[in-house]
Amino acid sequence: WVAMAGRGRGRRTLGLDPVGTSRGDSLPPAVQQPTPVFPVMEQKPLPLAGGEESEYLTALKQDFRVAMRSQPCFIQPAAQLTHQMWSSPTPGFNTWIS
């Protein structure tokens, strides 16, 4: 179809050539399903190796974490500020305003 251009800027024709089709070609079929959330897995993951050795290593790792947290160099996270701390003003604060 022909687009009408205003104020003397010329006429542009919009065809189906930029899309890659021409008149008379059949349109591709409509997509009836949404795209998959995850891509298709080409290879299945290996099962987890169980047994006495993996249980020992898991316990060793947990013991190591506990030992590292008990060291004096481990910095504890700061206490979380609660809303209640900020909801009531400090006595005598902003007394000059009122």
N, C-alpha and C positions, 0 to 999 in steps of 0.2 A: 504494500500500500504506500501511498505517498503522504508524507508528513507535511503539514502546512507550516512554513516558517514565517514569522512575522518580522516586520520592520526591515525588509530588504536584505536579509541575511542569506538568501538563496534557498533552494529547495533541496531537501535530502530525501532520498528514497531508502526505505528500510526493507530489505528483502530477507530471505532465509539463507542467503549465501554465508554470512558469518557463522551461522549455527551449523552449517555443514549439510543442510538438506535443500532440496529444491521442490518445486511444486509437483505434486503427484506422488512423491515418495511416501511410503507408509511410516507412521510415527513408531518409535520404539514402544514396547508394551509398558503399561503403568506398573509401578512397583507397589505390591500389595502388602509387603511386610517391612517392618522397620529394620534398620541395619543392626547387626549383632553388637552387643555391648562389648564383648571381648573377641579378639581374633581367634580363629580356629587353631587349636593346638596341633602342630604337625608331629611333635614328639611328646610322648607321655613321660612324666617325671618318674624317676626311679623310686621305689618304695624306701621308706626310712629304714636304716639298718638298726635293728633291735638287738638286744642281747646284753650280756653282763658288762661288756666293755663300754657300750654307749651309756648305760646307766651309771657306771663309775665315773665317766667323763662328765656327765651332767651334774652329778653330786659334787665332783671336784670343782666345777665351775661355780656352782652356787656357794660352796664354802669359800672360794676365793673372793667372790663378791662381798660376802658378809665380812671377811677379814679386811678387805680394803675399806669398807665403810666404817669399821671400828678403829681405823688408824687416826691419829691426831691430825694428820694433814688433810683429812677429808672435810670439806667445807659443807656445813649443813645449809640447806636452803633457808632463805629469810622467811619469817613468819608472814602468813598471808594477812593483808589488811582487810578488815571486815567493814561492812557498810555502817555498822553500829558505831564504829569509832568516829566516823565523820558526820553522823546525823545529829549529835548533840554538841553544841558549841562549848568551848572551854569557858569556865566561869571568868568573868572579867574581860573576855575577848570582845572587841568592838563595842565597848560600853560608851565610847565617846560619840558613837553615831546616834544613839537614841536619847 
